[in-house]
Amino acid sequence: MGPLNLVFAGTPEFAARHLESLLDGPHRILAVYTQPDRRAGRGKKLVPGPVKTLALQHGMPVRQPVTLKTAEAQQELRDFQPDLLVVVAYGLLLPEAVLQIPRLGCINVHASLLPRWRGAAPVERALLAGDPETGVTIMQMDAGLDTGAMLLRKTVPIEADDTRVTLEQKLVRAGTEALPYALDHLDELQSRGESQDDRDSTYARKLEKEEALIDWRLPALQIDRQIRAGIGRLPAYCLADSTRLRILEASPEPCQDNAHPGEILSFDRTGMRVRCGEGCLQVRRIQLPGKNPVSIADLLNARQDLLQPGLRLDSPGTAD
């Protein structure tokens, strides 16, 4: 297939890296669609997302409609006369009318091996479920939620120490290899697209704030997954004598004792060992309110009074 006229739609860093992978390719990017700027920081100033920043650096037209459901927004897209709309973590729903505008339809780079983990948080849900692998799927979009025909899949292993950040980096590498290939071979891939089996589907709902609170009654293995899935976005936390304690790095270990879940068994320069419902968690890095992340060894020097063996960390799992 020859060079295509593309419109790219995406918003966060994950999407920006995919846009970047197309810059030196043969295909022409007519315009970039991204979500409206968001207010951030103490001054609550409007801040552009990574995709917009990259697009402006390269002189691309940028559009930021609040919705694509209006006739005006759809006509504006139609005026670009795209061959294809490439969607990567855009964050806005595409009405069926929009799917019909590009000559070759719309494709999406989704961060899972569909049909597993359709929805908004596939990276976090794969980690929380303890999946041994995930990947990226390039899909022909239809009116459903991540239900379209699969054009290309690329598998990524999930290691025992992967966090949301490290796993997303792996998925970026996989996706930025797969997307240019898919565009160069689009006619072939579309001709043999594979339908998804809905019986194998799972839904990756967005993580809620309540899911960050650690329940020490749970197995250490599950709490470790919760910690790794929350890094960089929704850090797992508990309370130590009413002080909010974010847990940023830990590993599960076997335990041979009769302590209560949430009880600190040891606190020294090697880490903080906490009893869980099954096994223990060796905590190595934390963050206190308003402070930078620190190792347990550094905390031992600065706040030895805060955490002591015998103290029970508060959460729903440690209430009497």
Steps between C-alpha positions, in 0.01 A plus 500: 500500500629846414529800735184577693344827608452462875328677784645400837295510822663456843579684820751359758869410476418148383325651197773759441761228456282335235456830318877546514550159337316627191685829453777369276282250318344525154152588619374857518342621826231751406398594853520392862198471728552506876298574812461861620778633722462416868570714804792374708742609772449738788411786269246285316629625166386337178763249395515334157527122484806320359340438159415866452847606608663265251264596219564872545876441507466350152259759363199270472145637510344421840130465576358466853123451483320431826296239314484344156125457516412836347444554128755782505778282644423222255503736203834642609646149503337423166660810348847350556401213268704239688565152367524371856453614859762360738383498863732442798372572854292794378256497789189606305235270360477487121138498379418261217469798264866583562608141433351535151685819405849368407513304174664203675327545835671537838760284671591494867817398685373337819734406788388140550461173315136537405241385580658491846484834681277711284455843652684789664763337726640190326856542633395529865244218476752262344739565789230468766384169353851358500493437125825344373482701178320781324568693182361740243220439253445707189130485438256619234261713703126439505214640706576276800751548783825350366302234314622546143688254280860438606754588230825441688602388850841521666563317829695645795600290805419632849791451741458457875642847569320689223312813606243696307781726381742229385226294337368803315853565371509146361161550339618825342790315339266230374240745373742732327640201310157362413328822390732600211496140379122491511471820298743370237303173469151630574323355197631151575423523873149635445425222251569233761394674821407258780171535684515506879340225705281679754509191723866574573450868574571675831433862589779730620302760693681813610666477841316680778669684789364247748699225330826663613430432870687188613304227676761308699269199527575426136790275395837672469513399134179689426609810695827498307300507175292788634818696576655435160178584314465837677849637436494839330123544505316365807760395760396239756487631857416424862504697827764498772354667810282719272797586272432411137771265377542431129668169426710531184724193498461165672519126444304206645668249730393190695414550868513266800334686788163571659501879465191697398464620140656846472739449790859614447725203576832674446624846405867536413729612218404202283134603500173482691345155526120503533270205569228441242204264494729250332876554506688822567589808303855635508458873443804685368376840383222728623376859481367719782254787439669799337834321482708335231515121476763351731649161572423336833868542588473879456175511693668313783745789532237776481185358664592197709209588730235456229530128432588242761464121527162418653321800349194405294457690177139609460275395216169312480695181557650608835191632674405306814 
